[in-house]
Every structure is written in structure tokens, then in C-alpha cells.
Amino acid sequence: MTRTVALSTLATLGLALVTMTAGAQDMMRDVDLTSPAMVSSEMTRPEVEAVLAKASAAQPADFTGKRLSGLDLSGLDLSNAVFRAARLNKTILRDARLDRAILDQAWLLDADLTGASLKGANLFASQMARARLDGANLSGARIAADLTGASLVGASIADANLGADMRNQSMGLMRAVLRSANLERLNARNADLSRVDLEFAVLRSADLSGASLKNAQLGGADLTGAIVIDADFDGADLVSAKLIALNGLDRAKNFDKAKNRERLIRE
């Protein structure tokens, strides 16, 4: 009975997450974030390491739905591991390897992923508000996560896809949300940031070379000193955005098609 209830709860959480809409991409207001399911761990680090030791390329470590909140998993090689709908709130993953890991629908509120490698990882409908990813490498990752208030100082999302998939709207507008995030010195070269919510984000000295900012929400964002060579601003909303001392604006694409250019801040 207990297992049945647990699976039912997991299914409910998963269903709630994948039915999120553009206006409310998180479901935190409907979840008790202080409950044991969200703040406790059902495994120890040695137990996690034991699962990893048995994993193989054909059968990667599977932590689907596991409660791993608050654990110190720093430095572990978690490449290819499956964390679908797992709870990793305030979990320490500093310098961990999560290359190609599946973190769809996972909870990583206030998680510490400083210096972690998430190359090619999947982060679909993941809850990562206030997560710390300073110096992390998310190049080539698929990111449709809520990263509101997160810190990605000096991180890389080069060649990553954070944009909305306009071919599949049955689950609402799923895209990355980086509202009020600290993205200073972010490497976003050739990243897809189309329709991404970057309102009030700090992008000072970020490298946006070749990035797609089509229809991105940049209201109130600070792009002071950012590199925008070949960045595509088609339809981007620049209301109250700080575009001071940009590098390569003369080589940016479709800047004349950006919205609210008359309301941006240039000095």
C-alpha cells in the first residue's frame, strides 16, 4: 500500500510538472516544500555510490523519483544517470559529472552545482529556482527548466537549447525561465534562447555570439559589455534593458526588428 501511495504521489507531481504553462512554469505554490518528500533523503551517499558502481552503459544508474535532498554528492561521476522526477533540493553536487544525465521533472531548488559538468544533459520541466551553477558546463544541454534567481556566473550554455519547441504546444510554452538570474560572464555562444524569459537577468560581459534571442523577453535585463556578434534579436523585447557598451552590435542580426528599442537604456 505504501509503495502504491508513493507511486501515486510521484505520478501526481510528474503530471503537474508536465502540464505547466508559460505564465506559471513552476508548481511550487501547489506543493508543500517543507514536507519530508521535498527536504529529506531516502539514501545515503555510500548507497548512491553503490548504485553507481553497478551501473553500465547499457543500464545506467536509475534514481527515478528518489528523495535525495540535502545529500552531499559532490565530485561523483553521475554521467548518464536518470534522475527523472527525483528530489534534489539543496543537494550538493559541486564538481559532479552529470554529462548526458536525465533530470527531467527533477526538483533542484537551492541545489549547489558549482563547477559541475552537465554536457548534453536533459533538463525538461526541472525546478531549479535559486540553484547555484557558477562555472558549470551545460554545453549542448536541453534546458526547459525554471532557473528563476539562479546563479550561472562564468558558466557555459554554449550550443545548448533553452528555447521553446513551437512544434509541441500541448503542454504549454515549455522553455527556460532565467528571470532575475545572475548570468554574468556566461558563455552562451550559439545557444538557442528563443522565447526564453530573461527579464531582469544580469548578463554583464556575457558572450552571446551567434545566439538566437528571437522573441526572448529581455525586459529590465542588464547586458552591459555583452558580446552580441551574430546574435539574432528578431522580436526580442528590450523594454528597459541595459544595452550599454555592447560589443559587436553592428554585427548583430535583426536588431532593427527587436521590440521596444526606443525604451532600452544605452547609457
N, C-alpha and C positions, 0 to 999 in steps of 0.2 A: 504494500500500500504506500509506504513512504517513498519508494522509488517511483511509483506511478505519479504521486503528487509532485515530486521533484521534476519529473519529465514534463508534467503538465505546466508547471511554473516556467520552466525553460522555454517551452513552446510558446507560452503566452508572451514572454519577454521578446522572443525572436520575432513573433508576429507583429508585436507593437513596433519593433525597430524597423522592420522592412516596410511598414505602411506609413512611415514618416513623410511629411510634406515639406515643401520648400520653406514655408513660413515657420515651421516648427520641426526642425530636423532632429531635435532630441526629444526624448520622452521622460526626462528626469522629473518633470513636475508630477508624473503619474507613478513614480517609483520611490519607495522608501529607501533613500540612500544610506540610512543608518541601520538598516536591517542586517542580521548576520549574513544573509545571502550576498550582501554587497560589500561587507567590510572584513569578512573572515576568510580563512583558507582551510580547505579540507585536506591539504597535502603539505608536507614539509619539503624543504629544498632537497634533502637526500632522496626523498621519494620521487621528486621530479627528475632528479639525475638518474635514478634507476629506470624510469620510463625512457629517458633519452638513450640510455645505454643499450636498451633492447630494440631501439628503432633502426630502420633501414631505409634505403632509398625507395623500396617498394612499399614499405609500411612505415611512414613517418610517425613520429610521436603525436598522439592524439589527446588533446586536453579539452575537447569539446564540452562546453557547459560547466567546466570545473571552476570551483571557487579557489582563486589563488591570490586574493587581495592581501596586500601588506607583506608578501614574501620578499626576501632578498634573493633575486635570481641574477644578480649582476655577473657579467662575464661568461655566462653559459652560452653554448652553441645550440640555439633553438631553430636552426635553419630547417625550413620545410615543415616545421611543426604546425599542427592545426589547433587554433585557439578559438574556434567559432563559438560565439556566444559565451565565452569564458569571462569571468570576473577577475580583473587585474587592477583594481582600484588601489592606488598608492603603492603598487608593486614596484620594486627597484629592479630595473633592467639595464643599469648603466653598463655600457660597453658590451652588451649581449649581442649575439648574432641572431637575427631573425630574418635572414635572407629567404625570400620566397615563402615566408610563413603566411598562414591564413588567419587573419584576425577579423574576419567579417562578423559584425554584430557584437564584437567584444567590447567590454567596458574597461577603459583605462583612464578613469578620472584621476587626475593628480599623479599619474604614473611617472616614474623617472626613467626616461630612455636616453639620458645624456650619453652621447658618443656611440649609441647603438647603431648597428647596421641592419637596415630593413630593405635592402635592394630587392626589387621585384616583388615585394610583399603585397598582399591584398588587404585593404582596409576599407571594406564596404559597410556603411551604416555603423561604423565604430564610434563609440562615445569617448572622446579624448580631451574634454574640456580641461584646461589648465595643465595639460601634460607637459613635461619638460623633455625637449628633443634637441637641445643645444648640441651642435656638432654631429648630429645624427645623419646617416646617409640613407635617404629614401629614393635614390635614383631609380627610375624605371618602375616605381611602385604605382599601384592603382589605389587612389585615395579618394573616397567619398565619405569622409569622416567629419564629425563635428569637433573642430580643434579651437573652439572659442577660448580666447585668453591663453592659448598655449604659447610656449617659447621655443622657437626654432632658430635661435641666433647661430649664425655660421653653419647651419645645416644645409643639406643638398636635397633638392627635389628635381634635379636635372632629368629631363626626359620622362618625368612622371606624369601620370594622367589624373588630374584633380577635377576635370571638367564634367559637366552634366552630359549624360548619354541621352540625346534628344530622340533616339530611336525607341527608347523604352520608358514611357511615362506612366505605366500602370501603377508604379509605386510612388509617384510624385517626382518632383525635381530633385533627384539624388546627385549631390555634388559636394565638394569640400566646403566647409564653413571655417574661415580663419578670421572671424570678426575679433577685433582688438588683440590679435596675436602679435607677438614680437618676432618679426622676420628679418631683423637687421642682419645684413651681410649674407642673406640667403642666396644660395646658388639655385636659380630656377631656369637655367638655360634650357631652351626648347621644351619647357614644361607646358602642358595644356591646362590653362587656368580659366578657360572659357566658362562664363556664368558663375564663377566662384565668388563667394561672399568674402571680400577683403575690406569691408568697412572698418575704418579706424585702425587698421593694421599698420604696424611700423615696418616699412620696407626700406629704411635708410641704407644706402650703399648696397642694395640687393642687385644681383645680376639677373636681369630679365631678358637677356639677349635671346631672340628667337622665340620667346614665349608667346602663347596665344592668350590675350586678355579680352577676347571677344565677349561683349556683353557682361564683363565682370563688374561687380559692384565695388567701386573704389572710393566711395564717399567718405571723406574725412581721413583717408589713408595718407601716410607720410612716405613719399618716395624720394625724399631729398638725397641727391647724389646717386640715385639708382642708374644702372646701365640698361638702356632700352633699345639698343641696336636691333633692328628687325623685329621688335616686339609689335604685335598686332593689337591695336586699340579699337578696332571696329566695334562700335556700340557700347564701349565701356563707359560707365557712369563715373564722371570725375568731379562731381559736386563737392566743393570744399576740400578736394585732395591737394596735398602739397607736392607740387612738381618743381621743386627748387634745385637748380644746378644739376639737371639731368644730363647724363652722358649719352650722346647718340640720338637725341630726339629728332634731329634732322634726318636720321636714317630709320626712324620708326615707321611702321606701316599703318595706314588708315587713321592717323591721328586726327585728321580733319573730320572723321566720321564718329568720333567719340562724343558722348553726351555731356552737356553742361560744361563745355570747355570755358565758357565765359564766366563760370563760377569757381574755377580752380584757383589755387594760390601759387604764384610763381616767385614771390619774394617776401 
